[in-house]
């Protein structure tokens, strides 16, 4: 689960006050890095990058890099990686792409990591709830189509993503119509679904074929209701 940049910025504001930034001589940065690594290496789902890529400019100021992992994901997310580095004033900062914040105490880092892990856990819970709602809506749509298919004698199949159910209704042995039903408009569309399917089958039976395409794909002059020619 990737933590978004706006969330990172908010967590930076919440956990790094900047009231008394840690000032560290450059020659002591490695020792500080070891101390921080000792504090965080025992935390679950936190890894320390032993060989981080560092530009020539930052090489002499790097303290350490660490990442917050999501044990439920099979993929590593570079978006959850953070860098502890000294700024030009010798202050310890934590950075994440275009965001950074001054660190006043190592405990702030630990508090920030805990908050990130809690956020990831909440996102998984919300994701699970949204999936249950989508599955419920998909089942309701499929149940209605199944009843209609029995009455009107046609084959169909479905697929779905996170925002819509894709309904494929067979019109002939070689053709089908593909309908996209957004879960957000589930209650509005469901009462009209029967009419849409029956109309599509009727038009196809009369030899009328149709496609829905983007207006941008046409260069023709459009005839409006007020056109004289």
Steps between C-alpha positions, in 0.01 A plus 500: 500500500653829389473805727402803291710814487228719660476252789879504541497880518228490767686239704816709474313800643343290776815324622792734428445824687823668393516679834854388579664330196785261580831655394769247421857558378558332165773281644249355752228415248607134462489446874156659510394274216606194699306623802183555298535163328530332839174667606298406192647170378297300750170649381276274292460583131783754502816441298827692487655553157858387527601624154288804415562701187650833604592788274846655523343807658331304783765235560672688780173584680307170492408351836291199393213383279209286615176364356163413647381173351150363459510131595169444319640611166714284274660809348757737642387863501773758445245765598529391864875568515647783708841662535659650808753760395670812634400825335741782422460631857602163646144424613364146480208482256276226370421518130256334263524608136397870503411511871728531800484590869750576777547230764520613863531159663540136395171425676328714234623256237360205697168679544488579128568136406220382730260751344591380149436140600164592653407684180588196287288279726202739478529507121485120489187501718332761276606309191338186640176685577487654152557159344210351698271780380611452137445125527151554643406737216647267237300207640178705487563594136590146401192361674273732299676420172486127578121516541465698179729256315277210603190682377644627172737208431842666459852438625704752695819532702646766727825653616571780744763745615502742791248743346266305273346170400552400138202310362533309172173390339524260206312630196604223259759225482761758397387824663416636840425836654719630782329711766686689773304547821673737749461385859445864600182510283389150584157594640420735210592254226359175639129581430580581135730208434229273360387762246858567388579132441172428321536809280856406405393147406203631302713747302755231427223267386393765247854524365587829669849507644640777716812611681564762764808704414666820611388817319867595459544208261270667242592791274160532338286811522228436754139571407322669787122535553528861379704423187338624179698274270 
